[in-house]
Amino acid sequence: MITSFQMRAARALLGIDQKTLADLAGVSLPTIQRMEASTGNVRGVVETLTRVVEAFDRAGVELIGEQVRSDSGGRGVRLKQPGPPRRVGA
């Protein structure tokens, strides 16, 4: 699961806008806008959610789930390694 807060935080870490995330994930801009406008866990087509999560992973952002070990607990995001985001199929 990913939350809208995690999506916005991950984009901020990467310094990208919604359009760039849409391009990286291979989904439409309105889809990203709807996902980020939701509250709590993002809902949608599993394939679309997977594409967004994989795009963040390729770009170097790790999404931290609620039950995943983290010193402070709770959900979050963190950079795995600094680096530029890569587009789908690149």
N, C-alpha and C positions, 0 to 999 in steps of 0.2 A: 504494500500500500504506500501511497505517496499523498502528502497533503498539499493544498494550495500554498501554504506557507513555505513548505520545503521547495516547491517549484520556484517561487519568487526568490527565496534565499539562494538557491543554486544558480539561478540566472545572475543574481547580483555578484556572487563569487566569480563567475565567469566574465562578467561585464558585458552580457549580451541582452538584446531586447527580445520581445516575444516573437517577432518575425524570424530572427536568427534561430531561435529554438525550434520554431516550426520547420524551418529549412533543415536543421540538423536532424530532427526526428522524422522528417518526411511526412508531416501532417499539415493540415491547414492552419492558418493564423486564427480563424474563428474558433477552432478546436482548442488551441492553447489558451485563448482568451476565456472560453467557457470553463476550462479546467481551473485556471487561476482565479476565476470569479467565485468558485464554489467555496463552501466552508467545510472544514474538516477534511476527511479523506476524499480525494478526487475520485469521482465515479465516471465510468465510461466503458467503451469497448476495450476488452483486455488487450487486444493487439495494439491499440493506440497507446494505452498506458505503458505497455512494454516498450514501444518505440521511444517514448519520452524518457523512460528510465534508462534505456540503453544509450540514448543520445547523451545524457548527463554522464553516464559511466565512461563513454568514449572520450568525452571532453575533460575527464579527470575529476569529476565530482562524485563522491560517495554519499549515498542517501542512507541515513541512519534510522532504522526502524525503531518502534517503541520498545521492543523486547531485545534489541541488539545491544551488546555491551558498550557502554559509554560511561566515562567517569562521572559525568553529571546526570546521567539518566535522561529519559525522554527522547523525543525525535530530534533530528537535525540533519545537517549536511556538513561535509568537509571536503576540502581539496585533497585528492590522492597525490597528485604531482602537478606542479605548475606546467601549463602548456596551453597552446591555442586550441579552441574547439575545432573539431573536424566534422565536415558535412557527411551525410549518409552516403555510402558508396565510395567515399574517398579513401 
